[in-house]
Amino acid sequence: MGRKFLVGGNWKMNGSLELAKTLVNSLNSQKWNTDLLEVVIAPPFPYLSVVRESLRKDVGVSAQNVYFEKSGAFTGETSTEFLKDLKIEWTLTGHSERREYFHESNEIVAKKTAHALASGIKVILCCGEKLEHRESGQTNDIVFAQLKAVADQVKDWTNVVIAYEPVWAIGTGKVATPEQAQDTHADIRKWLAENVSADVAANTRILYGGSVNGKNSASLAGQADIDGFLVGGASLKEAEFAQIIANANV
Ligand code: PEP
């Protein structure tokens, strides 16, 4: 079985109950080959439950963040147990906005990833370099360090999807070229082969994220090591997200 293409939508801290209903209705009415394409959306926490209940069951729902303790005096945090209670199957970890604005280190991201997986929650693990790192030729150093922190704590990668998201491309309208994205995806796969296993390298999906839209997604989807997308801004626009799904390379 090849790697099933995955299109994820990260709503970030955007939307409303009304928009959530509009986006759910849109997804509920779209058609795609579910044997070849998986769709997962990550609404803000307060809407997870209503989205899960109203969305078709073959579309996954994801949290945008999770904590690494099961319960206790951690005001404002979200437990994997709450997610399981609400039938939420996925969480993002390590989104660059969490790393940047909430000071999540590689180790914290790894701890969250390991805890989520051990709790039975699938993970979209985000990684990516800043512009200064790309310009100084440090892209792989940064991305590999982010992945190594996870590899130190996670042995079973079955339920991990990697989202490579160059920080300079997120929300900026500046998309990586298909060649730039493919090169880094291939490097990540090689790193997995050398540092985790050949099996994990062959089977782990690597999504691209960073200003993906209905226009640029087709050429990105055609790259050998791009197994899907994590979409921010465009996932809040029903027609745009539908176009990205339609452009999936399946
Ligand atoms: C993201 O938030 O993961 C993202 C890729 O955002 P955007 O598509 O808006 O660049």
Residues whose N, C-alpha, C, O or C-beta is under 5 A from the ligand:
A	BS01	PEP	N10 A169 I170 G171 T172 G209 G210 S211 V212 L230 V231 G232 G233 A234
